[in-house]
Amino acid sequence: MIPFLNLKKLNSQYKNELLKACQRVIDSGWYILGEEVNNFEKEFAKYCGVKYCIGVANGLESLILILRAYKEMGMMKEGDEVIVPANTYIASILAITENKLKPILIEPDIKTYLINPELIEKNITKRTKAILPVHLYGQVCQMDKINKIAKKYNLKVVEDSAQSHGAEYEGIKCGNLGDASGFSFYPGKNLGALGDAGTVTTNDEKLAEIVRALRNYGSHKKYENLYQGINSRLDEIQAAILRVKLKYLDREIEKRRKIVDLYFKNIKNEKIILPRLTGRKSHVWHLFVIRCIERNRLKEYLHKKGIETLIHYPVPPHKQMAYKEWNKFSFPITEKIHREVLSLPISGVQTCHETLKIVEALNDFN
């Protein structure tokens, strides 16, 4: 079986360095908000080209804390609206509703699966306070158009960069393309920890200061609490692991791009709809997502051929029971995407032989 993602093999490349990093933390005797977190924050901020990086527990909470900080700053209040793509993973929307803000769902571009900037402006109201573009599957949204709209209406732009570490738009890395950004380092990401982890990146000093407090019980100084915060701290072990893997992130991305080149060059089956690439550096291929009208039959066929695939994501947020009040809403493009998408195997340890075997199976599908 060709696995969708062989995490054991991927991480074994760095086994010695990872063990040394963990040993360093164990020997330090300091396990929460120590030097490893501090150093990773500096290193990842430099990588993204931003002034501030705040390590948090996971990607969902990175977005929750950004929006919560804007509320603390008086820039948003309960009931305000945040524009978000309808076809995103539910975490993007959970971050909004967790803050008692109102998500305004926007259809994506059917070719790129990214939020369609042409639909944003007509959905802006007096209650709109932010746009939350999601760099889905690893490709950056059209940030020039989004930022132009945001500037016109004085809106905040909060990037969901959970899948796009290292992706660039006009020479600027994601995480530095809006007012703030949330990242996830879930193990399956291009930059993955060995557990849950996340960060907030921003150039806004005040926002960074508040997020830093909110992640730590609302406190900058022990036993003095400025805000009703939460416990959302990136721990020392995960920070040490991420420091090792950050050194190899660009190499990992280039390996993925080579696999993608093979997919694009060799997949010839007209039943398979390939993703639309807006620019080589704009996509880091966290996922390689194709579409097929007979998606379920294709998935079963590939499984029989010894190829593991996944569906990201089978049910759109507005059809989930968590948001049952939206279940009658109609987003035809989003629903079509969720019916047809299938994610093919891709990782830095996938071989050319495995990739061409996948291609052969796809071309033989009829």
VODRENBA-492042 format. One record per residue: residue number from 0; residue in three letters; x negated, y, z of N, C-alpha, C in turn. Coordinates in steps of 0.05 Angstrom, whole numbers, always signed. Layout:
<pts>
     i    aa   n_east   n_north     n_up   ca_east   ca_north    ca_up   c_east   c_north     c_up
   NUM   Ala        X         Y        Z         X          Y        Z        X         Y        Z
...
</pts>
This chain:
<pts>
     i    aa   n_east   n_north     n_up   ca_east   ca_north    ca_up   c_east   c_north     c_up
     0   Met      -17       -24       +0        +0         +0       +0      -18       +25       +0
     1   Ile      -12       +43      -19       -26        +69      -18      -10       +87       +2
     2   Pro      -23       +95      +24        -8       +110      +44       -3      +138      +35
     3   Phe      +18      +150      +46       +24       +178      +40       +1      +195      +51
     4   Leu       -8      +189      +75       -29       +204      +87      -43      +186     +108
     5   Asn      -68      +180     +103       -83       +163     +122      -99      +180     +141
     6   Leu      -85      +187     +163       -98       +205     +183     -122      +193     +197
     7   Lys     -121      +167     +201      -143       +153     +214     -168      +156     +197
     8   Lys     -165      +151     +171      -188       +153     +153     -197      +182     +150
     9   Leu     -178      +200     +149      -185       +228     +146     -201      +238     +170
    10   Asn     -193      +231     +194      -206       +241     +218     -232      +226     +224
    11   Ser     -234      +201     +214      -259       +186     +219     -283      +199     +206
    12   Gln     -279      +215     +185      -301       +230     +173     -316      +247     +193
    13   Tyr     -301      +257     +212      -312       +276     +232     -314      +264     +260
    14   Lys     -313      +238     +261      -311       +224     +287     -333      +233     +307
    15   Asn     -358      +232     +298      -380       +239     +316     -377      +268     +327
    16   Glu     -371      +286     +309      -368       +314     +317     -344      +318     +335
    17   Leu     -323      +303     +329      -299       +306     +346     -304      +295     +374
    18   Leu     -318      +273     +376      -324       +261     +402     -342      +280     +418
    19   Lys     -362      +292     +404      -380       +311     +418     -364      +335     +428
    20   Ala     -345      +345     +411      -328       +368     +419     -312      +361     +444
    21   Cys     -299      +338     +444      -283       +329     +467     -301      +326     +492
    22   Gln     -324      +314     +488      -342       +311     +511     -351      +338     +522
    23   Arg     -355      +357     +504      -362       +384     +513     -341      +396     +531
    24   Val     -315      +392     +524      -293       +402     +540     -292      +387     +567
    25   Ile     -294      +361     +566      -293       +345     +590     -315      +353     +610
    26   Asp     -339      +357     +599      -362       +364     +616     -360      +393     +627
    27   Ser     -344      +410     +613      -342       +438     +622     -327      +441     +648
    28   Gly     -307      +423     +652      -291       +426     +676     -269      +447     +673
    29   Trp     -267      +459     +649      -247       +480     +645     -229      +472     +621
    30   Tyr     -203      +468     +626      -186       +455     +607     -163      +471     +595
    31   Ile     -158      +495     +606      -137       +512     +596     -148      +540     +592
    32   Leu     -144      +551     +568      -152       +579     +561     -180      +585     +569
    33   Gly     -199      +568     +559      -227       +572     +564     -242      +581     +539
    34   Glu     -268      +574     +538      -285       +583     +516     -277      +570     +489
    35   Glu     -268      +546     +489      -261       +533     +464     -238      +548     +450
    36   Val     -217      +554     +466      -194       +570     +455     -204      +597     +446
    37   Asn     -219      +610     +463      -229       +637     +456     -246      +637     +430
    38   Asn     -263      +617     +427      -280       +615     +404     -264      +608     +379
    39   Phe     -245      +589     +382      -229       +582     +359     -212      +606     +350
    40   Glu     -201      +621     +368      -186       +645     +361     -203      +664     +344
    41   Lys     -227      +668     +352      -245       +686     +338     -252      +675     +310
    42   Glu     -257      +649     +309      -265       +636     +284     -242      +635     +264
    43   Phe     -218      +630     +274      -195       +628     +255     -187      +656     +247
    44   Ala     -189      +676     +265      -184       +704     +257     -202      +712     +234
    45   Lys     -228      +706     +237      -247       +713     +216     -240      +698     +190
    46   Tyr     -233      +673     +192      -226       +658     +168     -202      +671     +153
    47   Cys     -182      +679     +168      -158       +691     +156     -162      +721     +149
    48   Gly     -183      +733     +160      -188       +761     +154     -172      +780     +171
    49   Val     -163      +771     +195      -147       +788     +212     -162      +796     +238
    50   Lys     -151      +815     +252      -164       +825     +276     -159      +806     +300
    51   Tyr     -134      +795     +301      -126       +781     +325     -115      +753     +318
    52   Cys     -121      +734     +335      -110       +707     +333     -105      +697     +362
    53   Ile      -81      +687     +366       -73       +678     +393      -65      +649     +391
    54   Gly      -79      +631     +404       -73       +603     +404      -48      +597     +421
    55   Val      -30      +581     +409        -6       +574     +423       -2      +543     +420
    56   Ala      +20      +533     +432       +24       +504     +434      +31      +491     +408
    57   Asn      +45      +505     +390       +54       +492     +365      +64      +514     +346
    58   Gly      +70      +505     +321       +78       +524     +301     +105      +537     +306
    59   Leu     +124      +522     +316      +150       +533     +322     +148      +556     +342
    60   Glu     +133      +551     +363      +131       +572     +384     +115      +596     +374
    61   Ser      +97      +592     +354       +83       +615     +343     +103      +635     +332
    62   Leu     +123      +625     +317      +144       +642     +305     +163      +653     +327
    63   Ile     +170      +636     +346      +188       +645     +367     +175      +668     +382
    64   Leu     +149      +666     +388      +136       +686     +404     +132      +712     +389
    65   Ile     +128      +711     +362      +125       +735     +347     +152      +751     +348
    66   Leu     +174      +737     +343      +200       +751     +344     +207      +760     +372
    67   Arg     +200      +744     +391      +204       +752     +419     +188      +777     +426
    68   Ala     +164      +779     +416      +147       +802     +422     +159      +827     +409
    69   Tyr     +170      +825     +385      +183       +848     +373     +207      +857     +389
    70   Lys     +221      +838     +401      +243       +846     +419     +233      +861     +443
    71   Glu     +211      +851     +454      +199       +864     +478     +190      +892     +470
    72   Met     +182      +896     +445      +172       +922     +436     +195      +941     +428
    73   Gly     +220      +931     +430      +243       +947     +423     +248      +950     +394
    74   Met     +235      +933     +378      +238       +934     +348     +261      +916     +339
    75   Met     +270      +897     +355      +292       +880     +349     +308      +876     +374
    76   Lys     +334      +869     +369      +351       +862     +392     +370      +840     +384
    77   Glu     +383      +828     +403      +401       +806     +397     +422      +814     +376
    78   Gly     +426      +796     +357      +446       +801     +336     +433      +813     +311
    79   Asp     +408      +823     +312      +395       +833     +288     +390      +810     +269
    80   Glu     +386      +817     +244      +384       +797     +222     +355      +794     +213
    81   Val     +349      +769     +206      +323       +762     +194     +328      +746     +169
    82   Ile     +317      +755     +147      +321       +741     +121     +301      +718     +119
    83   Val     +310      +695     +111      +294       +670     +111     +304      +652      +88
    84   Pro     +286      +637      +75      +295       +619      +54     +312      +597      +64
    85   Ala     +333      +590      +48      +352       +570      +56     +341      +542      +56
    86   Asn     +319      +537      +40      +308       +510      +37     +284      +505      +54
    87   Thr     +279      +521      +74      +256       +517      +91     +261      +494     +110
    88   Tyr     +239      +485     +123      +242       +466     +145     +256      +481     +168
    89   Ile     +272      +467     +183      +290       +479     +203     +275      +496     +224
    90   Ala     +249      +490     +229      +234       +505     +249     +235      +535     +244
    91   Ser     +233      +543     +218      +233       +572     +212     +259      +585     +222
    92   Ile     +281      +571     +220      +307       +581     +228     +311      +579     +258
    93   Leu     +301      +557     +270      +303       +554     +299     +289      +577     +313
    94   Ala     +267      +587     +302      +252       +609     +315     +270      +634     +316
    95   Ile     +286      +638     +295      +304       +661     +294     +327      +658     +314
    96   Thr     +341      +636     +313      +364       +632     +331     +356      +630     +360
    97   Glu     +332      +619     +366      +322       +617     +393     +320      +645     +406
    98   Asn     +316      +665     +389      +314       +693     +398     +341      +708     +397
    99   Lys     +362      +692     +391      +389       +703     +389     +390      +725     +367
   100   Leu     +375      +720     +346      +376       +736     +322     +391      +720     +301
   101   Lys     +400      +733     +280      +417       +720     +260     +402      +714     +234
   102   Pro     +399      +689     +227      +386       +682     +201     +404      +689     +178
   103   Ile     +392      +702     +157      +407       +707     +132     +393      +690     +111
   104   Leu     +407      +669     +103      +394       +649      +85     +394      +659      +56
   105   Ile     +371      +656      +43      +368       +665      +15     +359      +641       -2
   106   Glu     +370      +639      -25      +363       +617      -43     +334      +620      -53
   107   Pro     +320      +598      -58      +293       +598      -69     +293      +600      -99
   108   Asp     +269      +604     -110      +265       +600     -139     +263      +570     -144
   109   Ile     +279      +560     -162      +280       +531     -167     +253      +520     -178
   110   Lys     +236      +538     -189      +211       +529     -200     +188      +527     -180
   111   Thr     +188      +546     -161      +167       +546     -141     +175      +536     -114
   112   Tyr     +202      +535     -109      +213       +528      -83     +209      +550      -61
   113   Leu     +199      +573      -70      +194       +595      -51     +217      +615      -52
   114   Ile     +220      +630      -31      +242       +650      -29     +241      +667      -54
   115   Asn     +265      +672      -65      +267       +688      -90     +268      +718      -82
   116   Pro     +247      +733      -88      +247       +762      -80     +270      +778      -92
   117   Glu     +279      +769     -116      +300       +783     -129     +327      +783     -114
   118   Leu     +329      +764      -95      +354       +762      -80     +353      +775      -53
   119   Ile     +330      +784      -45      +326       +795      -18     +341      +821      -14
   120   Glu     +337      +840      -32      +346       +867      -27     +377      +868      -25
   121   Lys     +391      +852      -41      +420       +853      -40     +432      +841      -14
   122   Asn     +415      +828       +2      +424       +816      +27     +415      +833      +51
   123   Ile     +403      +856      +47      +394       +873      +69     +418      +890      +78
   124   Thr     +422      +891     +105      +443       +907     +117     +430      +925     +138
   125   Lys     +447      +940     +152      +437       +958     +173     +426      +942     +196
   126   Arg     +433      +916     +198      +423       +900     +220     +397      +885     +213
   127   Thr     +389      +886     +188      +365       +871     +180     +340      +884     +192
   128   Lys     +323      +867     +204      +299       +878     +217     +274      +864     +207
   129   Ala     +277      +841     +194      +252       +827     +185     +258      +809     +162
   130   Ile     +237      +803     +146      +237       +782     +126     +217      +761     +135
   131   Leu     +225      +736     +134      +208       +714     +142     +203      +696     +118
   132   Pro     +183      +703     +101      +176       +686      +78     +162      +661      +88
   133   Val     +169      +638      +76      +157       +613      +83     +139      +603      +59
   134   His     +113      +600      +64       +95       +591      +43      +97      +560      +41
   135   Leu     +120      +552      +30      +128       +524      +31     +109      +506      +15
   136   Tyr     +103      +483      +26       +87       +462      +14      +57      +470      +10
   137   Gly      +51      +496      +17       +23       +505      +15      +19      +527       -5
   138   Gln      +41      +537      -17       +39       +558      -38      +49      +585      -27
   139   Val      +34      +606      -31       +41       +632      -21      +64      +645      -37
   140   Cys      +82      +658      -22      +104       +672      -35      +94      +696      -50
   141   Gln     +112      +709      -65      +106       +733      -80     +105      +757      -60
   142   Met      +82      +759      -46       +81       +778      -24      +80      +807      -32
   143   Asp      +72      +813      -57       +72       +841      -65     +101      +851      -67
   144   Lys     +118      +835      -79      +147       +843      -81     +160      +844      -54
   145   Ile     +154      +824      -37      +166       +823      -10     +157      +846       +7
   146   Asn     +132      +853       +6      +122       +875      +23     +132      +902      +13
   147   Lys     +136      +904      -14      +147       +929      -25     +176      +933      -15
   148   Ile     +192      +912      -14      +219       +914       -4     +219      +921      +26
   149   Ala     +201      +907      +40      +199       +912      +69     +192      +941      +76
   150   Lys     +173      +951      +61      +165       +979      +65     +188      +998      +59
   151   Lys     +203      +993      +38      +225      +1010      +30     +246     +1012      +52
   152   Tyr     +252      +989      +65      +273       +988      +86     +262      +987     +114
   153   Asn     +236      +991     +117      +223       +992     +144     +228      +965     +159
   154   Leu     +222      +943     +145      +226       +917     +157     +199      +904     +164
   155   Lys     +199      +887     +184      +175       +871     +191     +174      +847     +172
   156   Val     +150      +839     +166      +146       +815     +150     +130      +795     +167
   157   Val     +144      +772     +173      +132       +751     +190     +128      +727     +172
   158   Glu     +103      +721     +166       +97       +698     +149      +99      +672     +165
   159   Asp     +112      +652     +153      +111       +625     +163      +89      +611     +147
   160   Ser      +66      +609     +159       +42       +598     +145      +36      +569     +155
   161   Ala      +57      +556     +165       +53       +530     +178      +41      +509     +159
   162   Gln      +45      +513     +132       +35       +493     +113      +14      +504      +94
   163   Ser       +4      +528      +99       -11       +542      +78      -38      +552      +87
   164   His      -51      +540     +107       -77       +549     +116      -96      +551      +92
   165   Gly     -108      +575      +88      -128       +578      +67     -117      +588      +41
   166   Ala      -91      +588      +37       -80       +597      +12      -83      +628       +9
   167   Glu      -87      +637      -15       -92       +665      -20      -72      +678      -39
   168   Tyr      -68      +704      -35       -51       +719      -54      -67      +745      -60
   169   Glu      -75      +747      -86       -91       +769      -95     -115      +774      -77
   170   Gly     -129      +752      -71      -154       +753      -56     -152      +756      -26
   171   Ile     -127      +756      -15      -122       +758      +14     -110      +732      +23
   172   Lys     -120      +721      +45      -110       +696      +56      -83      +700      +70
   173   Cys      -67      +679      +68       -42       +680      +84      -49      +682     +113
   174   Gly      -31      +693     +128       -37       +700     +156      -45      +729     +158
   175   Asn      -52      +741     +135       -60       +770     +134      -44      +784     +112
   176   Leu      -21      +773     +105        -5       +785      +83      +21      +798      +93
   177   Gly      +25      +798     +119       +49       +811     +130      +41      +825     +156
   178   Asp      +61      +829     +173       +56       +842     +199      +45      +822     +220
   179   Ala      +54      +797     +216       +44       +775     +234      +50      +749     +221
   180   Ser      +37      +728     +230       +41       +702     +218      +39      +680     +239
   181   Gly      +55      +659     +235       +53       +635     +252      +42      +612     +237
   182   Phe      +23      +597     +249       +10       +574     +238      +16      +549     +255
   183   Ser      +18      +527     +242       +20       +501     +256       -5      +485     +250
   184   Phe      -15      +471     +270       -37       +452     +266      -29      +424     +273
   185   Tyr       -4      +417     +267        +6       +390     +270      -13      +371     +255
   186   Pro      -17      +347     +265       -39       +330     +254      -38      +326     +224
   187   Gly      -15      +327     +211       -14       +322     +183      -20      +347     +165
   188   Lys      -25      +370     +178       -30       +394     +162      -59      +393     +151
   189   Asn      -64      +410     +131       -91       +411     +120     -112      +417     +141
   190   Leu     -105      +434     +160      -121       +437     +184     -105      +427     +207
   191   Gly     -110      +402     +214       -93       +388     +234     -108      +382     +260
   192   Ala      -95      +386     +282      -106       +379     +308     -101      +349     +312
   193   Leu     -106      +339     +336       -99       +311     +343      -76      +311     +362
   194   Gly      -58      +329     +357       -34       +333     +373      -21      +359     +364
   195   Asp       -2      +370     +378       +10       +395     +371       -8      +418     +377
   196   Ala       -7      +439     +360       -23       +463     +364      -13      +484     +344
   197   Gly      -18      +509     +351       -10       +531     +333      -25      +557     +340
   198   Thr      -21      +577     +322       -32       +603     +328      -14      +625     +317
   199   Val      -17      +648     +327        -6       +673     +316      -29      +690     +306
   200   Thr      -27      +701     +282       -47       +719     +272      -33      +746     +266
   201   Thr      -48      +768     +270       -37       +794     +265      -60      +815     +266
   202   Asn      -54      +838     +255       -72       +861     +258      -61      +882     +277
   203   Asp      -38      +876     +289       -24       +894     +307      -33      +888     +336
   204   Glu      -48      +906     +347       -60       +903     +374      -39      +899     +395
   205   Lys      -18      +915     +394        +3       +914     +414      +18      +887     +413
   206   Leu      +24      +879     +388       +38       +853     +385      +20      +830     +396
   207   Ala       -5      +831     +389       -24       +810     +399      -25      +810     +429
   208   Glu      -25      +833     +441       -26       +835     +471       -1      +823     +483
   209   Ile      +22      +828     +472       +47       +817     +483      +49      +787     +479
   210   Val      +42      +778     +455       +43       +749     +450      +24      +734     +468
   211   Arg       +0      +746     +473       -20       +733     +491       -8      +730     +519
   212   Ala       +8      +749     +527       +20       +747     +554      +44      +728     +553
   213   Leu      +61      +730     +533       +85       +713     +531      +78      +683     +531
   214   Arg      +55      +676     +518       +48       +647     +517      +40      +636     +545
   215   Asn      +34      +655     +563       +22       +647     +589      +40      +658     +612
   216   Tyr      +66      +649     +611       +85       +657     +632      +90      +687     +633
   217   Gly      +84      +702     +612       +88       +731     +611      +67      +746     +627
   218   Ser      +44      +733     +630       +23       +744     +647       -3      +749     +633
   219   His      -15      +773     +639       -43       +778     +630      -62      +772     +654
   220   Lys      -51      +776     +678       -67       +772     +702      -53      +752     +720
   221   Lys      -67      +732     +730       -54       +711     +746      -37      +722     +768
   222   Tyr      -12      +711     +769        +8       +718     +788      +20      +746     +785
   223   Glu      +14      +759     +762       +27       +785     +756      +40      +781     +729
   224   Asn      +67      +782     +728       +82       +775     +704      +97      +799     +693
   225   Leu      +88      +808     +670      +100       +831     +657     +126      +824     +642
   226   Tyr     +128      +799     +633      +150       +791     +617     +160      +764     +627
   227   Gln     +184      +756     +619      +195       +730     +624     +184      +711     +603
   228   Gly     +160      +703     +606      +146       +687     +586     +151      +658     +587
   229   Ile     +136      +643     +572      +137       +613     +572     +109      +602     +574
   230   Asn     +107      +576     +575       +81       +563     +575      +77      +552     +547
   231   Ser      +61      +566     +530       +56       +557     +503      +27      +562     +497
   232   Arg      +10      +547     +511       -19       +552     +508      -33      +530     +492
   233   Leu      -49      +538     +473       -67       +520     +459      -87      +509     +479
   234   Asp      -89      +483     +481      -107       +472     +502     -135      +469     +491
   235   Glu     -154      +467     +510      -182       +467     +503     -191      +444     +485
   236   Ile     -180      +420     +490      -187       +397     +473     -179      +402     +444
   237   Gln     -154      +410     +440      -145       +415     +412     -161      +438     +399
   238   Ala     -167      +458     +414      -183       +480     +403     -210      +471     +395
   239   Ala     -222      +454     +411      -249       +443     +404     -248      +426     +379
   240   Ile     -226      +410     +376      -223       +394     +352     -219      +411     +328
   241   Leu     -202      +432     +331      -197       +450     +308     -222      +465     +300
   242   Arg     -240      +471     +319      -264       +485     +312     -282      +467     +293
   243   Val     -282      +441     +299      -297       +423     +282     -284      +422     +254
   244   Lys     -258      +419     +253      -245       +414     +227     -242      +440     +210
   245   Leu     -242      +463     +223      -241       +488     +208     -265      +491     +190
   246   Lys     -288      +480     +198      -313       +482     +182     -309      +468     +155
   247   Tyr     -291      +448     +154      -288       +432     +130     -262      +437     +115
   248   Leu     -247      +458     +124      -221       +463     +112     -222      +469      +82
   249   Asp     -240      +486      +75      -242       +493      +46     -250      +469      +29
   250   Arg     -267      +452      +40      -274       +427      +26     -249      +409      +23
   251   Glu     -234      +407      +44      -209       +391      +43     -190      +402      +22
   252   Ile     -187      +428      +21      -170       +440       +1     -179      +434      -27
   253   Glu     -205      +436      -32      -215       +431      -59     -211      +402      -67
   254   Lys     -214      +384      -48      -209       +355      -54     -179      +351      -62
   255   Arg     -161      +365      -49      -133       +363      -55     -128      +375      -83
   256   Arg     -141      +397      -89      -137       +409     -116     -147      +391     -138
   257   Lys     -167      +375     -134      -177       +356     -154     -157      +334     -159
   258   Ile     -144      +325     -137      -123       +305     -140      -99      +317     -156
   259   Val      -92      +341     -149       -71       +355     -163      -77      +358     -193
   260   Asp     -102      +364     -199      -110       +366     -227     -104      +340     -242
   261   Leu     -110      +317     -229      -105       +291     -241      -75      +287     -245
   262   Tyr      -59      +295     -225       -30       +292     -227      -20      +309     -251
   263   Phe      -27      +334     -252       -17       +351     -273      -26      +342     -301
   264   Lys      -51      +333     -303       -62       +325     -329      -50      +299     -339
   265   Asn      -42      +281     -321       -35       +254     -329       -6      +246     -326
   266   Ile       +9      +260     -310       +38       +252     -308      +53      +262     -333
   267   Lys      +64      +243     -348       +76       +249     -374     +106      +242     -375
   268   Asn     +117      +230     -354      +144       +221     -354     +163      +245     -353
   269   Glu     +181      +248     -373      +199       +270     -374     +220      +271     -352
   270   Lys     +223      +248     -338      +241       +247     -315     +230      +261     -290
   271   Ile     +204      +265     -291      +190       +277     -268     +186      +307     -273
   272   Ile     +196      +323     -254      +193       +352     -256     +170      +360     -237
   273   Leu     +149      +371     -249      +125       +378     -233     +129      +406     -221
   274   Pro     +115      +411     -199      +117       +437     -186     +105      +459     -204
   275   Arg     +114      +484     -200      +104       +507     -215      +82      +520     -198
   276   Leu      +59      +523     -210       +36       +535     -196      +33      +564     -205
   277   Thr      +32      +582     -186       +30       +611     -192       +1      +619     -194
   278   Gly      -18      +604     -184       -46       +611     -185      -62      +590     -170
   279   Arg      -86      +584     -179      -101       +562     -167     -106      +567     -137
   280   Lys     -114      +591     -129      -120       +596     -101      -96      +602      -85
   281   Ser      -73      +605      -98       -48       +611      -83      -35      +586      -71
   282   His      -46      +562      -78       -34       +537      -69      -56      +519      -57
   283   Val      -51      +510      -33       -71       +492      -20      -60      +463      -18
   284   Trp      -37      +458      -29       -26       +431      -33      -25      +415       -7
   285   His      -13      +427      +13        -6       +411      +37      +12      +388      +28
   286   Leu      +30      +394       +9       +46       +373       -2      +46      +376      -33
   287   Phe      +47      +353      -47       +51       +354      -76      +80      +343      -80
   288   Val      +98      +361      -87      +126       +355      -87     +136      +355     -116
   289   Ile     +146      +333     -125      +159       +331     -151     +189      +331     -148
   290   Arg     +203      +333     -170      +232       +329     -169     +241      +309     -190
   291   Cys     +262      +294     -183      +273       +274     -201     +302      +271     -195
   292   Ile     +319      +272     -215      +348       +269     -211     +354      +243     -197
   293   Glu     +339      +222     -204      +343       +196     -191     +322      +192     -169
   294   Arg     +320      +211     -152      +299       +211     -131     +299      +186     -114
   295   Asn     +322      +178     -104      +323       +154      -87     +315      +129     -101
   296   Arg     +323      +126     -126      +315       +102     -141     +285      +103     -147
   297   Leu     +274      +127     -152      +245       +130     -157     +229      +123     -131
   298   Lys     +239      +133     -109      +225       +127      -83     +224       +97      -78
   299   Glu     +247       +83      -82      +248        +54      -78     +229       +40      -98
   300   Tyr     +229       +49     -123      +212        +37     -144     +182       +40     -136
   301   Leu     +174       +64     -127      +146        +68     -119     +139       +51      -95
   302   His     +157       +48      -76      +152        +31      -53     +146        +2      -62
   303   Lys     +162        -8      -81      +157        -35      -91     +131       -37     -105
   304   Lys     +121       -14     -116       +95        -14     -129      +72       -10     -109
   305   Gly      +79        -8      -84       +58         -5      -63      +49       +24      -59
   306   Ile      +68       +43      -63       +61        +71      -60      +81       +84      -41
   307   Glu      +70       +95      -19       +87       +107       +1      +92      +136       -6
   308   Thr     +117      +144       -5      +125       +172      -10     +143      +182      +13
   309   Leu     +146      +208      +16      +163       +219      +36     +181      +240      +23
   310   Ile     +202      +247      +37      +221       +268      +27     +219      +292      +46
   311   His     +210      +314      +35      +209       +339      +51     +228      +360      +37
   312   Tyr     +252      +361      +44      +266       +350      +68     +293      +340      +58
   313   Pro     +303      +318      +68      +328       +306      +57     +353      +322      +62
   314   Val     +354      +337      +84      +378       +352      +91     +371      +381      +96
   315   Pro     +383      +400      +81      +377       +429      +86     +388      +438     +112
   316   Pro     +377      +459     +123      +385       +469     +150     +415      +475     +152
   317   His     +427      +486     +130      +455       +493     +132     +474      +469     +131
   318   Lys     +463      +445     +127      +479       +421     +128     +473      +404     +153
   319   Gln     +457      +415     +171      +450       +400     +196     +472      +405     +217
   320   Met     +476      +385     +234      +495       +388     +256     +487      +410     +275
   321   Ala     +461      +416     +277      +452       +437     +295     +464      +464     +287
   322   Tyr     +470      +467     +262      +483       +491     +252     +510      +485     +238
   323   Lys     +526      +470     +253      +551       +460     +241     +569      +483     +232
   324   Glu     +566      +507     +243      +582       +530     +234     +575      +538     +206
   325   Trp     +552      +528     +195      +544       +534     +168     +551      +512     +148
   326   Asn     +561      +490     +157      +563       +466     +140     +580      +470     +115
   327   Lys     +598      +489     +116      +615       +495      +93     +602      +515      +73
   328   Phe     +579      +526      +81      +566       +545      +63     +556      +530      +38
   329   Ser     +553      +545      +17      +543       +533       -8     +518      +548      -18
   330   Phe     +496      +533      -20      +471       +542      -31     +463      +522      -52
   331   Pro     +473      +525      -77      +470       +504      -97     +441      +498     -104
   332   Ile     +424      +518     -106      +396       +513     -113     +382      +498      -90
   333   Thr     +386      +507      -66      +375       +493      -43     +384      +464      -42
   334   Glu     +410      +460      -46      +421       +433      -44     +410      +415      -66
   335   Lys     +406      +426      -90      +394       +411     -112     +366      +403     -105
   336   Ile     +350      +422      -94      +323       +416      -87     +322      +393      -66
   337   His     +338      +395      -46      +338       +375      -25     +348      +347      -35
   338   Arg     +364      +347      -56      +372       +321      -67     +351      +308      -85
   339   Glu     +333      +325      -96      +315       +315     -116     +285      +313     -109
   340   Val     +276      +327      -88      +248       +328      -82     +237      +301      -71
   341   Leu     +212      +296      -79      +197       +273      -69     +168      +280      -67
   342   Ser     +156      +276      -44      +128       +283      -39     +110      +259      -45
   343   Leu      +91      +263      -63       +72       +242      -70      +48      +242      -51
   344   Pro      +34      +219      -48       +10       +219      -31      -10      +240      -40
   345   Ile      -22      +253      -21       -44       +271      -26      -60      +277       -1
   346   Ser      -86      +274       -2      -103       +281      +20     -132      +281      +11
   347   Gly     -150      +291      +28      -178       +293      +21     -192      +266      +20
   348   Val     -178      +245      +29      -191       +218      +28     -177      +200       +7
   349   Gln     -159      +211       -8      -146       +196      -29     -165      +193      -53
   350   Thr     -168      +169      -63      -188       +165      -85     -176      +170     -112
   351   Cys     -193      +174     -132      -184       +177     -160     -169      +152     -169
   352   His     -179      +129     -161      -166       +104     -169     -138      +103     -158
   353   Glu     -134      +110     -133      -107       +110     -121      -89      +130     -135
   354   Thr     -100      +154     -141       -85       +175     -154      -75      +166     -182
   355   Leu      -93      +153     -197       -86       +144     -224      -67      +121     -223
   356   Lys      -68      +105     -202       -49        +83     -199      -21       +95     -194
   357   Ile      -19      +116     -179        +6       +130     -174      +17      +142     -201
   358   Val       -1      +154     -216        +6       +166     -242      +17      +144     -260
   359   Glu       +3      +122     -261       +12       +100     -279      +40       +90     -272
   360   Ala      +45       +88     -245       +71        +79     -237      +93       +99     -244
   361   Leu      +87      +125     -241      +106       +146     -248     +112      +146     -278
   362   Asn      +91      +142     -294       +96       +142     -323     +111      +118     -332
   363   Asp     +110       +96     -317      +125        +72     -324     +154       +72     -314
   364   Phe     +161       +92     -298      +188        +93     -287     +208      +100     -309
   365   Asn     +229       +84     -312      +249        +90     -333     +277       +84     -323
</pts>
